[in-house]
Amino acid sequence: MKKIRIGIAGTRGLSTVTGLKAFGDVEIAAVCDLDEEHLERAAKATGAEKKYRIFDDMLESDIDAVIIATPMQCHMPQAVAALEAGKHVMSEVTAGVTMDELFWLCESVEKYGKIYMFAENLVYMPEVLQVREMVRAGLFGKPYYAEGNYLHNISNLFVYPNGKTSWRSFWQCGVRGNFYPTHSLGPVMSWFPGERICEISCFSPGVRHAYGLKQDSGTVTMCQTDRGGLIAIRTDCTSPRPRSNDSFLLQGTKGVFRARAYPGDRDLVSFAGEGNPDHAMIWEDLSRYADAYLPARCKNATGEQKGAGHGGSDFFIVEDFINAVRSGVQPELDVYKACEWTAVGLLSALSVTNGGRPVEVPRFRPGMPLEEKRIGILPRPAFPV
């Protein structure tokens, strides 16, 4: 069997190495990075024979697929260049930095017919996958509300060690709104099967920090799905606080899931007691339901696979990408989900700068007509007196 030859762009892509090396028919053939020191480190970590400073030069080599893990403003241009060069793509989050980039990305995937996968790894966290199976089994009834939080003070990343201004000072914290929604949104949306986000509104307390950047001191983005679900996404990357990137909540008509919120906390569930006249409910550890609902891929994961990162999610996401390349079938985390989830963040900037005005989220899908490739600002809702 011909080996699948992979090129990795950006040292963030080293999180995929353990997963890639688990497949006998996969070879890390090339690495690419502008920084010579980072490039040498990547080559040593991957065992890649070829090293490139220029991304387009790597695309001219005989690789079959690329993993894009460069700064976020590079993701879409590099993805489109790779697709045009006949390479499959797995791209780190976010999918792009403007709405037009998202439309171009969809058009390119459709035009060139190669695999595009969004590398949203928190969707593959074992507890997220288990709750998804419990949703499918009906334990929560009909999900109608959820929360996701990404709370991570990144002020130490605004300047590089050499004193130069980091790209994060522009494309992340140089803008307003929720610049990084997908780690919170991806897991939550996996619990709303068949639904899409159709409208968002974003609110913030303004800028309360002294970094001299436009990014709000936290935002809350309210997302409405096309079937009436409501999702609250909180992102805060400037406030002084410990990191908390995997705090979620799901409420359904029959039960609730509450993820751990701090070290030492537990993942908990509670279900309405049948036959209980007072509907008494108690919290239980999510782990009590693992035997029945934790997917086999999580139960059977080896120590090495779990060690790939995030409880094995960094292995599972690579596994799905390789399987998609082998089969030629677009993965579940396809370009349309990538663009919908990314659009929530891009449109949140428009909403928050207009006092929380609701904004339409386009329905990303194959053959999307030109007249729908627009941004629709909705009338401000009338509040009841």
N, C-alpha and C positions, 0 to 999 in steps of 0.2 A: 504494500500500500504506500502511495506517495505521501511523504511527510507534508504537513501543513507548516509552512515557513512564516514565522511571525516577526514583525518589526515593532519595536517599542520606542515611542517618542516621548521623552520626558521621564525624569526619574521617579515621579509618582507612580509610573507604570510598573515599578518593581514589586508592587503589592500583588501583581498577577503572576510573578515568577513561579512560586510554589505550585500554583494551579496548573500553569502551562507545562511544568516539568513532570506532572503526574501522568501525562499522556505520551505513550510511546511513539505515536505518529505525529507529534508536534515538536517543532524545533524553533528555539529563539535564535533567529539567524542574524538579526541586526538590531542595533540600538542607535538612538539619535538624541543629541542634546547640544545646545549652543555652548554650554559651559564645559570646558575641557575636563575639569576635575570631576564634574558630575558624570560626564561621558565615560571616563575611565572607571569610575566606580560602578556604573551600570554594566559595562562590559565584563568586569570582573564578577559581578553578582549573577549575571545571566549566562556567561560562557559564550556570548555571541562572537562570531568571527569578524563581523563587519561593524565598523563604527562610522557614524556620519555626524557632521555638524549641520548640514543642510538637509531639511526634510525632503525636498524634491529629489535630491540625490538618492535618498533611501528608496523613494517610490520607483526609481528607475532600476532598482535591483530585482532579483527574482523572488521576492517575498510574495506571499499570498494574502496576507492580512496585516493590518496595523492596529496597535493599541495606542490611542492618543491620550496622553496624560500630561499635556503641556498647560501653561496658563490658559484660563477660560476664554480669553479673547482670540486664542488661536484655534479653538476646537472646530468651529464650523469651516473656516477656510481650509484647514488641514484635512478635515473629513471629506469635503467636496473634492479636493485635489486627489485624495486617495481613491475615492470612488471613480473618478474620471480615469485614473491610472489602472483601473481594474482590480483594486484591492478591496477586500472586506474590511469593515471598520468596527471597532469597539471604542466609544468615546467616553471619557470622563465627563462628569457634570460640571457646568451646565452645557446644553446642546449648542447654545449661541448666546450672543450678547445684544442682539436687536431682533425685533419681530421679522424684519425682512430676511435676516439670516435664517430664521426658522423656516420660512417659506422656501428659500433657496435650497435648504437642506432636504426638505421633503421632495422637492422637484428633482434633485440630484439622485436620491435613492431610487426614485421611480424611473428616472432616465437610464441609469447605468445598471440597475438590477442586481447590485451586490448586497451582501448582508450589512445591515447597520444595527448595532446594539448599543443601548444606553447603559453605561456602567454605574447604575445606581445600586450600590452594594447593600444598603440597609434594607432593601426589599427582601434580601436573602438571609437576614438574621433569623436564627432558629425560632425565636419566640414570635417573630412576625409571620413566618411560614406556618407555625402551629395555630396561631389565631386565625389565619386565613382558612385553614382546614376546618376549624370550629365554626367559622362563619358559613362555610359551605354545608356543614352538617346541620345548620339551623339552630345551634345552641344559643346564639345571641338574638334569635328572631330576625327582624329586619333592621339592619344598621341604619341609623339616621343622623348620628352626630359623632364627630371624632375630633381629636386634638393631636397636634404634633409640634414638638419644640426642637429648635436647633439653637442652643445657647453656648457660645464659644467665643471668649474674648481673644481676638486675633491681633491685638494692638502691637504685639511683639513682631508681627510679620509685615508691618507697614514700610519698613526700611530693611534692605539687605544687610548682611554682616559687613559688606564693604562700604556701607554708608549711602549707597544709591537708593533712590525711591523705588519701592516694590510695585509691581503691577497691581497688587491688591489695594494700593492706595487710590487706584483709578477705577478698575472694573468691579471691585467689590465695595470697598468703603468710600469710594469717590462718587457714588450714586446714592439716590434715596430709594426707599422701599425695601422689599425682601429680595435681595440679590441672589439668595442661595436657598431656594425653597424645596429642592427635590429630596433631600435627606429626610425631611419631615413628611412631605407629601406622598412620596413613592410608597412607603409602607402603608399609610392610611388608605390610599386609593386601591391597594390590593385587597382591602376589606370591603370595598364597594364594587363588586363585580358587575361589569357591563355598564357602569356609569362613567360620565365624563364631567369635568368642570366646565360650566357654561358662563359663570359670572363671578367676579371677585370685587372686594372692597378692602382697602388697606388703611390702617390707622396707626399713628405713632404719637409718642409724647414729645416729638421733636428731637433736636440735638442737645444732649445734656453732658457731652464729653468735651475734652479740650484738645482733641487730636487735629483740629483744623480741617476735618473732612466732612463731607455732606451726609454720610450715612447716619440714619436715625439711631437714637439710643433705644433700639428695639422697635419692632413692628409686629402688629397682629393683622394677618390677612384672612379675611372671611371668604370662604369659597362655597359657592352654591353648585350642587350637581344638577344634572338634567332630570333627575328623578326625585328632587326635593331634599337630598342630603345636605347637611351643613358641616363644614370642616373649618376649624380655626388653626391657623399655622402661625406660631410665634418664632421669630428669628431675632437674635440679639448677639452681635459680634463686637460690641464696643463697651458694654457695661462691665464693671468689676464684679466677677462672680466665678465660681467653679464651673468647669465644663459639664454640660449635660446635653448630649446629642441624640439620645434614644428614649426620650420620655413621651409616651403616647397614651391616648385614651380612646376607647371605642364604646359607644352606647348603642344598644339595640333595644328592640321592643321586649326582649326576654332576658337580657343580661348585659353586663358591662365588663370591660377589660381595662385595667390600669397598669401601665408599665412602671417599672422602677424609676424613680425620679432622682435618686442620689445614691452614692456608694453605701452598700448595706441594705438598701431597700429591696423589695421583692416584686416580681410580676404577679399580679393578682387578678382573679376573676370572681364574679358573683352572678348567680342565676336566680330568677324568680322561682320560689318553691311552689311546685304544683300541689294543689290540695291544701295549701296553707291559707287559712282564712284571713290572716293578717299580712300575707305576702312577705313574711320575714325573710330577709336575705343576709348572708354572711360572706365575708371575704375568704377565698381559698387560694392557695398557691396554684399558679398556672401549671406548675410541674406535675400536679396530680393528674392532669389530663394528657400528659406527654405520651404515655403508652398507647393511647387510642388515637391521638391526633398529631403528634410530631411526625413529620414526613420521614420516610425510611432513609432518604439521603442524609438527613441530619443524624438519625440514630446510628447509621452505619459508617459515618465519616471517620476516617482514620485520624490518629493524632496529628499526622503531618497536614492533613487537609484542614483540620480545625485550626492548626497553627498558622494557616495562610492569612488569618486575620478576621476580626469581627465574627468570631464563633464559627468560622467556616464559610461565611458568606463570600469572602474573596476567592474561595475555591469554587463555590457553586456558580458564581456569575461567569467565571472563565469556562466552566464545564458547559453551560448553556450556550456560550458564544461558539465554542469549538463544535458543539453538536449542530448549531445553526449553519456554520460554514460547511460541515460535512454534508448536511441534508439539503442545503440551498433554500431552506424555509426560514423566513424572517422570525426572529425570536419574539417572545412575549413583550420584552422591553424594546419595542421597535421604535422607529423614528417618530411615529405619531404620538406615542406616549411621551417620548423625550421632549417633543416640542410643546405638547400641552402643559406638562409640568414646568418646563422652563418658562413658558409664556406667563404663567401665574406670577412669577417673580418680575419679569419685565413690565407687565401691565400694572403691577402693584406700585411702581414708581409713579406712573401716571395718576393712579388713584390717590395716593397719599399726598401728592403735591396739589391735588384738587379737593382737599378736605374729605377724603374718603368716598368720592364719587364712585358708583359702581361702573365696572368696565366689562364688556363682553369678552369672553375667551373664544377665539375661533375654533371651529370643529375641524381639527386636523384629520385628514383622511385621504386615501388615494384619489387622484383626479380632482382635488379641491378646486372649484371654479375661481377665477380671478376676482369676481365681485365679492367673494368672502374673505379675500386676503386683505383685510383692513382691520382697523381698531375702532370699536364702537363704544363711545362713552354714553352711558345710560342716564336718564333723568334721575336726579336725586330722589330717593324714596320719601314719601310723605309720612312723617312720624305721627302716630295717633295722639290726640290731645287728651 
